[in-house]
C-alpha cells in the first residue's frame, strides 16, 4: 500500500511539471489597457414616460405618476438629475453601466395643475443634455349623466375610470393613450394583447345603445371593439359562443373596414352587417348602435347605415363582463382580438337612442 501511494504521488507530480513546462513555452500576452479617447459628444437623452402634454383626471386630489427615461454617453455618465417644477425629485451618480442608464420610478404626489418634468444628464467632462415634458392633473367632480338613459361613461382623458357607477375597470396587457382626442385631451390607444374589461351590472336591459368616437387603425385587419358574451367552456382557448350578449367588431373589406354587430337571442343569433369606414382618411368617426326587442341599427357619423332584425329579444344568459377594444376573451374564435385603434368618449345607455339623440351626442363637445 505504501509503495502504491508513492507511485501515485510521483505520477501527479510529473503531470504538474509537464503542465508548468508547457505554460512556460507558450507566450501569453499581458492585458493591455485601451484608451477610451476624448469625451466630446454630449449625452443622449429621451424621456419615455409621461408623454409631453399628458392630461390626467383622477377622483383624488393627488395621484402617482410613472416617470421613465433613457440616457447614454459615448464615454461616461457622471450624474442625472430629475426635477418637478424646479424641485429635485430624483438623483443618480452611481451606475452599473457608466455609459447607459435606463430608469423608471413612481412620483407619488402629483397635485392638480400644470407641471414641468425636467431631466438633466451630465457626462464626466461637463457636457450636458436636458429634456423636459409637461403634464397636467385635475380632480374630477362627481359625474352626472348628460344624456337620458346613460348608464356607463368613460372619457379616457389619461385614465380608465368609469364615471356613472364607478365600475372597476380591469386593464389587460399594456394599452396606452393616443396623445390626442376628439373630446378632452387624451383618448384610448389600443395595443397588441391589450384591452379593458368591466362588470356589466346595470347594462343588461332588453334595450341597449352605445356611442363612441373611433379612429381606426387597419392593422390588425380585424378586431373586437365592444363585446359582452357568455363563456364558451367547450372552447376555452378560442371562445366564440354567440347565443347571448352582443359583439361589435370590425373586419377588412378591400381597403375599408366594416363595422358589424352580432346579437345572441338564446335560440340563435342576429347579424347586422353594418357599414364601412376608411382607414386611409385618418379621421375620427362617430360610431353608434342600438338594440331593441325586434331590431338593431348601426350609425356612422350620425347616419343610419344598416338595420338587422331580431326574432327574439337579446339574451344575457351567462354574461358577466364587457371587453372594450378586443374580442378577447369571449369572442376570440375568429381572431377578433385586440384593436390598435383609438377610442374616445364611450357611453352606454339602457334605451334605444333615436337618430336625433345620436346626433345630439355626436355634437357634444364635453363642455
C-alpha positions in Angstrom: 0.0 0.0 0.0 2.8 2.5 0.9 4.6 1.8 -2.4 1.4 2.4 -4.4 0.9 5.8 -2.7 4.4 6.8 -3.6 3.8 5.9 -7.2 0.5 7.9 -7.3 2.2 11.0 -5.9 5.1 10.7 -8.3 2.6 10.5 -11.2 0.7 13.5 -10.1 4.0 15.5 -9.6 5.1 14.6 -13.1 1.8 15.8 -14.5 2.1 19.2 -12.8 5.7 19.6 -14.1 4.6 18.9 -17.7 1.8 21.5 -17.5 4.2 24.1 -16.0 6.7 23.5 -18.7 4.0 23.9 -21.4 2.9 27.2 -19.9 6.5 28.5 -19.9 6.9 27.5 -23.6 3.7 29.3 -24.7 3.8 33.1 -24.7 0.8 34.7 -23.1 0.1 38.4 -23.9 -0.3 40.8 -21.0 -3.7 42.6 -20.7 -3.3 45.9 -22.5 -5.4 48.9 -21.4 -7.2 50.6 -24.3 -7.6 54.4 -24.1 -11.2 55.4 -24.2 -10.4 58.5 -26.1 -11.7 62.0 -25.5 -15.4 62.6 -24.5 -16.5 65.2 -27.0 -20.2 64.4 -27.6 -23.0 65.5 -25.3 -25.1 62.7 -23.6 -28.2 61.4 -25.4 -31.5 61.5 -23.5 -35.1 60.6 -24.1 -38.0 60.9 -21.6 -40.2 57.9 -22.4 -42.9 58.5 -19.8 -45.0 60.5 -19.4 -45.6 61.8 -23.0 -45.3 65.5 -23.4 -48.7 67.2 -22.9 -50.3 64.3 -20.9 -53.5 65.3 -19.2 -54.6 63.2 -16.2 -58.0 63.3 -14.5 -58.5 61.5 -11.2 -61.1 61.2 -8.4 -58.5 62.1 -5.8 -56.6 65.4 -5.3 -53.2 63.7 -5.7 -52.1 60.7 -7.8 -49.0 58.8 -8.6 -47.1 59.2 -11.9 -44.6 56.9 -13.7 -41.5 58.8 -14.9 -39.1 56.9 -17.2 -36.1 58.0 -19.3 -33.2 56.6 -21.2 -29.7 58.3 -21.0 -26.4 57.3 -22.6 -23.0 58.8 -23.3 -20.1 57.7 -25.5 -17.7 57.5 -22.5 -19.2 58.0 -19.1 -22.4 59.4 -17.5 -21.5 61.4 -14.3 -24.8 62.3 -12.9 -28.6 62.5 -13.7 -31.0 64.9 -12.1 -34.8 64.8 -12.3 -36.9 67.8 -11.2 -40.6 68.5 -10.9 -41.4 72.2 -11.3 -37.7 73.0 -10.4 -37.6 70.8 -7.3 -35.3 67.8 -7.4 -37.2 64.5 -7.1 -34.5 62.0 -8.2 -30.7 62.0 -8.5 -28.3 59.4 -9.8 -24.5 59.3 -9.7 -23.8 55.6 -9.2 -24.3 53.3 -12.2 -23.8 49.7 -13.0 -23.1 50.7 -16.6 -21.5 54.2 -16.7 -22.5 54.6 -20.4 -26.2 53.7 -20.2 -29.0 54.4 -17.7 -32.5 53.1 -18.4 -34.5 54.2 -15.4 -38.1 54.4 -14.2 -39.7 55.4 -10.9 -43.0 56.4 -9.4 -43.6 60.0 -8.3 -46.2 59.7 -5.5 -47.6 63.2 -5.1 -48.8 64.8 -8.3 -51.2 67.5 -7.5 -53.8 69.5 -9.6 -52.3 71.9 -12.0 -49.7 72.2 -14.8 -46.3 70.6 -14.2 -42.9 70.5 -15.9 -40.7 67.5 -15.5 -37.0 68.1 -16.4 -34.2 65.5 -16.8 -30.6 66.7 -16.9 -27.7 64.4 -17.8 -24.0 65.5 -17.2 -21.1 63.4 -18.5 -17.6 63.2 -17.0 -16.2 66.2 -18.8 -19.1 68.5 -18.2 -21.2 68.0 -21.4 -24.9 68.5 -20.5 -28.2 67.4 -22.1 -31.6 68.5 -20.8 -35.1 67.4 -21.8 -38.5 68.3 -20.4 -42.1 67.3 -20.7 -45.3 68.9 -19.4 -48.2 67.2 -17.7 -51.5 68.5 -16.2 -53.6 67.0 -13.5 -57.2 67.7 -12.4 -59.6 66.3 -9.9 -62.9 65.1 -11.4 -66.1 66.4 -9.8 -68.8 63.8 -9.3 -70.3 63.0 -12.7 -73.9 63.4 -13.5 -75.1 61.7 -16.7 -75.5 64.1 -19.6 -77.9 62.1 -21.7 -81.2 60.3 -21.0 -80.6 56.6 -20.2 -76.8 56.9 -19.8 -75.6 54.1 -17.6 -71.9 53.9 -18.5 -69.3 56.6 -19.4 -65.6 56.6 -20.0 -63.8 59.8 -21.0 -60.3 58.2 -21.5 -58.7 61.6 -20.5 -55.5 60.0 -19.3 -57.4 57.4 -17.2 -59.5 54.3 -17.5 -62.2 55.4 -15.0 -65.9 54.7 -15.4 -67.8 57.7 -14.2 -71.5 56.8 -13.8 -71.3 54.0 -11.3 -67.5 54.0 -10.8 -67.4 50.4 -12.1 -64.0 48.8 -11.5 -62.1 48.6 -14.8 -59.6 45.8 -15.3 -56.6 46.6 -17.5 -55.3 43.6 -19.5 -51.8 43.9 -21.1 -50.5 47.4 -21.9 -53.0 49.6 -23.6 -52.0 53.3 -23.8 -53.1 56.8 -24.6 -53.2 58.4 -28.1 -51.8 61.8 -27.2 -54.9 63.3 -28.9 -58.6 63.1 -28.5 -61.9 64.0 -30.2 -63.3 65.2 -26.9 -61.0 66.2 -24.0 -57.3 65.6 -24.1 -56.1 62.0 -24.3 -58.0 59.1 -25.9 -57.5 55.4 -25.5 -54.9 53.8 -27.8 -55.0 50.0 -28.3 -52.0 47.7 -28.3 -51.4 44.0 -29.0 -52.8 41.6 -26.4 -54.3 44.6 -24.5 -57.8 45.7 -23.6 -60.1 46.7 -20.8 -62.9 44.8 -19.1 -65.8 45.9 -16.9 -68.6 44.2 -15.0 -71.9 44.5 -16.7 -74.1 45.4 -13.7 -76.8 47.8 -14.8 -76.1 47.2 -18.5 -78.3 44.2 -19.4 -81.6 45.7 -20.3 -83.8 44.4 -23.2 -83.0 47.7 -25.0 -79.4 49.0 -25.2 -77.4 51.5 -27.1 -73.7 52.6 -27.3 -71.9 55.6 -28.7 -68.2 56.4 -29.0 -65.6 58.2 -31.2 -63.3 56.0 -33.1 -60.1 56.5 -35.2 -59.5 53.1 -36.9 -56.1 51.5 -37.3 -56.4 48.9 -40.1 -53.6 46.8 -38.5 -54.6 44.1 -37.5 -57.1 43.7 -40.3 -59.9 42.6 -37.8 -60.6 43.2 -34.2 -63.2 43.3 -31.5 -64.5 46.7 -30.3 -67.2 46.1 -27.7 -68.1 42.5 -26.6 -70.5 41.1 -23.9 -70.7 37.4 -24.3 -71.0 34.1 -22.4 -68.1 31.9 -21.5 -67.5 29.2 -24.1 -66.5 26.3 -21.9 -66.2 23.9 -24.9 -63.5 26.1 -26.5 -61.7 27.9 -23.6 -58.7 28.8 -25.8 -60.8 30.0 -28.7 -64.1 31.2 -27.3 -67.0 32.0 -29.7 -70.3 31.2 -28.1 -72.8 33.7 -29.6 -76.1 32.7 -28.0 -76.3 35.7 -25.7 -74.9 39.2 -25.4 -73.5 41.2 -28.3 -70.3 41.5 -30.3 -69.4 44.8 -32.1 -66.3 44.2 -34.3 -64.6 45.2 -37.5 -63.3 43.3 -40.5 -61.4 44.3 -43.6 -63.2 44.6 -46.9 -60.8 45.7 -49.6 -59.2 49.0 -48.3 -62.1 49.7 -46.0 -63.1 48.4 -42.6 -66.7 47.2 -42.0 -68.3 47.7 -38.6 -70.5 44.7 -37.8 -72.8 43.7 -34.9 -73.8 40.2 -33.8 -76.5 39.6 -31.1 -77.3 36.5 -29.2 -81.0 35.8 -28.8 -80.9 32.5 -26.8 -82.1 30.1 -29.5 -79.9 31.7 -32.2 -78.2 34.9 -33.3 -78.9 38.0 -35.3 -76.5 39.7 -37.7 -76.2 43.3 -38.7 -73.6 43.8 -41.4 -73.1 47.5 -40.7 -71.2 49.9 -42.8 -67.7 50.9 -43.8 -65.1 53.4 -42.7 -61.9 54.4 -44.5 -58.7 53.9 -42.5 -56.7 55.9 -45.0 -58.7 59.1 -44.1 -57.1 59.1 -40.7 -60.1 60.8 -39.2 -62.2 60.4 -36.0 -65.5 58.7 -36.8 -68.6 58.6 -34.6 -70.0 55.1 -34.1 -73.3 54.2 -32.6 -75.5 51.1 -32.4 -79.0 50.4 -30.9 -80.7 47.1 -30.0 -84.4 47.0 -29.4 -86.5 43.9 -28.9 -87.0 43.5 -32.6 -84.1 45.1 -34.5 -80.6 46.6 -34.3 -79.2 49.6 -36.1 -75.7 50.8 -36.7 -74.9 54.5 -37.3 -71.7 56.1 -38.6 -71.2 59.8 -38.2 -74.9 60.1 -37.2 -76.2 58.3 -40.3 -78.0 55.0 -40.1 -76.1 52.6 -42.3 -77.8 49.2 -41.7 -80.7 47.5 -39.8 -80.8 43.9 -38.6 -83.9 42.1 -37.4 -84.3 40.1 -34.1 -86.7 37.2 -34.0 -86.4 37.3 -30.1 -85.1 39.9 -27.7 -81.4 39.9 -26.7 -80.4 37.2 -24.2 -77.9 37.9 -21.4 -77.6 34.3 -20.2 -74.1 33.5 -18.9 -72.7 37.0 -19.5 -70.7 38.8 -16.8 -68.1 41.0 -18.3 -67.7 43.5 -21.1 -64.5 43.7 -23.2 -63.5 47.1 -24.5 -61.3 47.3 -27.6 -60.9 43.5 -28.0 -63.0 40.4 -28.7 -61.0 38.5 -26.1 -61.7 36.6 -24.0 -65.3 35.7 -25.1 -65.1 36.4 -28.9 -61.6 35.1 -30.0 -62.5 32.2 -32.2 -62.4 34.2 -35.4 -59.3 36.2 -34.4 -61.2 39.3 -33.5 -58.6 40.2 -30.9 -57.1 43.5 -29.6 -57.8 46.7 -31.6 -54.9 49.1 -32.1 -57.3 51.9 -33.0 -58.2 55.0 -30.9 -61.4 55.2 -28.8 -62.8 58.2 -27.1 -65.9 59.2 -25.1 -67.6 55.8 -24.7 -71.2 55.8 -23.5 -73.7 53.0 -23.0 -77.5 53.6 -22.5 -80.4 51.4 -21.2 -82.6 52.5 -24.1 -82.8 52.7 -27.8 -81.5 56.1 -28.9 -83.3 57.9 -31.7 -81.4 59.3 -34.7 -81.8 62.8 -33.2 -80.4 61.7 -29.9 -77.4 60.1 -31.6 -76.7 63.3 -33.4 -77.0 65.3 -30.2 -74.4 63.0 -28.6 -72.2 63.4 -31.7 -72.4 67.2 -31.4 -71.5 67.2 -27.7 -68.1 68.9 -27.0 -67.7 67.9 -23.4 -68.3 71.4 -22.0 
